[in-house]
């Protein structure tokens, strides 16, 4: 009798798991801290009081190989942007190490790229940038290190919600933000919300917790495009069958 009762109990437990666990998982996903179907857009209020999505600025700068990378080249790709300089003695090594972690996680995803832009173009020529990436063993076709005209670089930094300036009192002679900025395939800025429901806009490239959040958010963004692709494929198949 005990064996029969034990078998019956196990049967009910399996049935419970099959029926209830999917519902619990669904409730967790839709009521949890993040909406896993969509990563929010970074927005701002324009002069007319209308809410607008922040877009990546237009740019065209030479990379470590001497090839010009244009903002148009990034269409159809998810990418990250940060600002640094090769002789930076303070936050840049931390940022590069954390960006390397992100690169290693997504280097096999075809539509993911990284752009690191120098704030010290006088020193950081394409040749210097090439030495920098090779010495750190991060030379990759998916990671572009850009230089160019200082005023143009600084203007682009501002439009990427970052800042850059010369400052003799700062370590290495330059000040710049530690931000990593996430851009989607259409050139829109994307990020998660904080605990109060506010869009954070950028990720702290020196903060391990932010880096882990960023990796999770890139996964969400990739999943969002994969879901959209599946929907489009199903729609195409339905249309073809009519």
PLY file of the C-alpha trace (Angstrom):
ply
format ascii 1.0
element vertex 242
property float x
property float y
property float z
element edge 241
property int vertex1
property int vertex2
end_header
0.00 0.00 0.00
2.81 2.41 0.89
4.42 1.84 -2.51
1.12 2.53 -4.26
0.58 5.68 -2.18
4.12 6.87 -2.91
3.67 6.34 -6.63
0.36 8.22 -6.53
2.00 11.13 -4.66
4.79 11.36 -7.21
2.20 11.31 -9.99
0.38 14.28 -8.44
3.65 16.19 -7.93
4.59 15.73 -11.58
1.10 16.80 -12.66
1.34 19.87 -10.39
4.68 20.85 -11.89
3.44 20.45 -15.46
0.28 22.49 -14.88
1.38 25.20 -12.45
5.05 25.95 -13.09
4.53 27.44 -16.58
1.93 29.81 -15.13
4.26 30.82 -12.30
7.08 31.43 -14.77
4.80 33.57 -16.93
3.71 35.67 -13.93
7.34 36.16 -12.93
8.30 37.40 -16.38
5.45 39.88 -16.76
5.44 41.15 -13.17
9.16 41.08 -12.43
11.48 44.04 -12.31
12.05 44.10 -16.08
9.93 43.54 -19.14
11.89 40.85 -20.98
10.05 41.50 -24.24
11.33 45.05 -24.69
14.25 47.23 -23.58
13.13 50.86 -23.10
14.18 53.70 -25.38
16.17 56.63 -23.98
13.98 59.71 -24.47
14.02 63.48 -24.00
11.57 66.38 -24.21
12.04 68.61 -27.24
11.41 72.37 -27.39
7.75 71.80 -28.27
7.28 69.59 -25.23
7.05 66.37 -27.24
8.78 63.18 -26.12
11.49 62.10 -28.55
13.77 59.05 -28.74
17.48 59.88 -28.46
19.39 58.92 -31.58
23.07 58.17 -32.08
24.79 61.15 -33.76
26.20 61.15 -37.27
29.95 60.52 -37.31
32.80 59.47 -39.58
36.21 58.81 -37.97
39.29 56.73 -38.83
39.82 53.57 -36.79
42.94 51.73 -35.62
43.43 50.32 -39.12
43.17 53.70 -40.83
39.74 52.84 -42.27
36.91 55.34 -41.86
33.99 54.10 -39.78
30.71 55.92 -40.36
27.54 55.93 -38.32
25.75 54.57 -41.39
28.01 51.51 -41.23
26.45 50.67 -37.87
22.88 50.48 -39.11
21.55 46.97 -38.65
23.92 46.39 -35.72
23.63 46.64 -31.95
26.64 48.51 -30.61
28.23 50.05 -27.53
30.10 53.36 -27.37
32.57 54.67 -24.80
35.24 57.39 -24.59
38.81 56.85 -23.40
42.46 57.62 -24.18
45.40 55.24 -24.40
47.60 56.99 -21.81
44.81 57.31 -19.25
46.11 56.38 -15.78
42.77 56.34 -13.97
39.40 54.93 -15.11
40.24 53.84 -18.67
42.00 50.56 -17.77
38.94 49.57 -15.72
36.60 50.55 -18.54
38.64 48.63 -21.12
38.70 45.54 -18.90
34.93 45.69 -18.46
34.36 46.34 -22.15
36.53 43.31 -22.88
34.19 41.26 -20.69
31.23 42.44 -22.76
33.12 41.80 -26.01
33.97 38.25 -25.00
30.34 37.58 -24.12
28.97 38.76 -27.50
31.87 38.36 -29.93
30.12 35.48 -31.71
26.92 37.44 -32.26
27.13 38.69 -35.85
25.24 41.95 -35.32
27.11 43.26 -32.27
29.95 45.84 -32.36
31.89 48.09 -29.97
33.19 51.61 -30.59
35.79 53.21 -28.29
36.55 56.85 -29.14
39.67 58.65 -27.95
39.53 62.06 -26.27
43.24 62.60 -26.98
43.49 62.52 -30.78
46.85 64.32 -30.88
48.52 61.34 -29.21
46.09 58.63 -30.23
46.71 58.32 -33.96
45.47 55.20 -35.78
48.98 53.75 -35.34
48.89 54.36 -31.56
45.41 52.87 -31.31
46.61 49.81 -33.21
49.49 49.35 -30.77
47.05 49.75 -27.88
44.61 47.07 -29.00
47.32 44.63 -30.02
49.18 45.02 -26.71
45.97 44.20 -24.85
45.13 41.30 -27.16
41.74 42.76 -28.01
42.33 43.40 -31.72
38.99 42.41 -33.21
36.93 43.24 -36.31
34.01 43.85 -33.94
35.79 46.46 -31.79
36.64 49.80 -33.41
38.94 52.36 -31.80
38.37 55.78 -33.35
40.27 59.05 -33.53
39.88 62.28 -35.51
39.49 66.02 -35.15
39.29 66.99 -31.46
36.33 69.37 -31.78
34.36 66.81 -33.77
35.15 64.06 -31.28
34.07 66.19 -28.34
30.86 67.23 -30.08
30.02 63.57 -30.72
30.76 62.72 -27.08
28.17 65.26 -25.97
25.57 63.78 -28.31
26.33 60.33 -26.89
25.37 61.70 -23.43
29.05 61.80 -22.50
31.59 64.58 -22.02
35.25 65.12 -22.83
37.65 67.98 -22.20
41.29 68.82 -21.67
42.21 69.49 -18.03
45.81 69.82 -16.90
44.77 69.04 -13.34
43.15 65.72 -14.29
45.06 62.42 -14.36
46.59 62.16 -17.82
45.44 65.68 -18.76
41.86 64.82 -19.84
38.46 64.47 -18.25
35.80 62.20 -19.70
32.80 60.29 -18.50
32.89 56.60 -17.66
29.70 55.85 -19.59
28.89 52.94 -21.87
26.06 53.84 -24.27
23.90 51.12 -25.89
22.57 51.69 -29.42
20.07 49.48 -31.24
19.99 48.48 -34.91
18.01 51.57 -35.88
20.39 53.98 -34.14
18.20 54.49 -31.05
19.68 54.73 -27.56
18.35 52.02 -25.25
18.69 51.26 -21.53
16.89 49.78 -18.57
14.89 51.56 -15.89
16.14 52.13 -12.34
14.24 51.01 -9.24
12.02 54.11 -9.47
11.02 53.50 -13.07
13.36 56.12 -14.54
15.39 55.38 -17.68
19.06 55.30 -16.64
20.25 56.31 -20.13
23.85 55.12 -19.74
25.82 52.40 -17.94
28.76 53.05 -15.60
31.72 51.38 -17.29
33.63 51.16 -13.98
30.83 49.48 -12.03
30.68 45.68 -12.06
26.96 45.62 -11.24
26.24 47.97 -14.16
28.30 45.76 -16.47
26.28 42.71 -15.45
23.08 44.70 -16.03
24.38 45.80 -19.42
25.12 42.22 -20.46
21.60 41.22 -19.43
20.12 44.15 -21.34
22.04 43.30 -24.51
20.60 39.80 -24.24
17.12 41.32 -23.94
17.72 43.50 -27.00
18.99 40.54 -29.03
15.96 38.50 -27.93
13.70 41.39 -28.93
15.08 41.34 -32.49
14.94 37.55 -32.63
11.28 37.65 -31.58
10.55 40.30 -34.20
12.29 38.17 -36.84
10.20 35.14 -35.88
7.01 37.21 -36.09
8.00 38.50 -39.53
8.83 34.98 -40.70
5.46 33.67 -39.48
3.68 36.55 -41.19
5.57 35.87 -44.43
4.71 32.16 -44.29
1.05 32.99 -43.65
0.99 35.41 -46.58
2.65 32.88 -48.90
0.11 30.22 -48.00
-2.84 32.41 -49.04
0 1
1 2
2 3
3 4
4 5
5 6
6 7
7 8
8 9
9 10
10 11
11 12
12 13
13 14
14 15
15 16
16 17
17 18
18 19
19 20
20 21
21 22
22 23
23 24
24 25
25 26
26 27
27 28
28 29
29 30
30 31
31 32
32 33
33 34
34 35
35 36
36 37
37 38
38 39
39 40
40 41
41 42
42 43
43 44
44 45
45 46
46 47
47 48
48 49
49 50
50 51
51 52
52 53
53 54
54 55
55 56
56 57
57 58
58 59
59 60
60 61
61 62
62 63
63 64
64 65
65 66
66 67
67 68
68 69
69 70
70 71
71 72
72 73
73 74
74 75
75 76
76 77
77 78
78 79
79 80
80 81
81 82
82 83
83 84
84 85
85 86
86 87
87 88
88 89
89 90
90 91
91 92
92 93
93 94
94 95
95 96
96 97
97 98
98 99
99 100
100 101
101 102
102 103
103 104
104 105
105 106
106 107
107 108
108 109
109 110
110 111
111 112
112 113
113 114
114 115
115 116
116 117
117 118
118 119
119 120
120 121
121 122
122 123
123 124
124 125
125 126
126 127
127 128
128 129
129 130
130 131
131 132
132 133
133 134
134 135
135 136
136 137
137 138
138 139
139 140
140 141
141 142
142 143
143 144
144 145
145 146
146 147
147 148
148 149
149 150
150 151
151 152
152 153
153 154
154 155
155 156
156 157
157 158
158 159
159 160
160 161
161 162
162 163
163 164
164 165
165 166
166 167
167 168
168 169
169 170
170 171
171 172
172 173
173 174
174 175
175 176
176 177
177 178
178 179
179 180
180 181
181 182
182 183
183 184
184 185
185 186
186 187
187 188
188 189
189 190
190 191
191 192
192 193
193 194
194 195
195 196
196 197
197 198
198 199
199 200
200 201
201 202
202 203
203 204
204 205
205 206
206 207
207 208
208 209
209 210
210 211
211 212
212 213
213 214
214 215
215 216
216 217
217 218
218 219
219 220
220 221
221 222
222 223
223 224
224 225
225 226
226 227
227 228
228 229
229 230
230 231
231 232
232 233
233 234
234 235
235 236
236 237
237 238
238 239
239 240
240 241
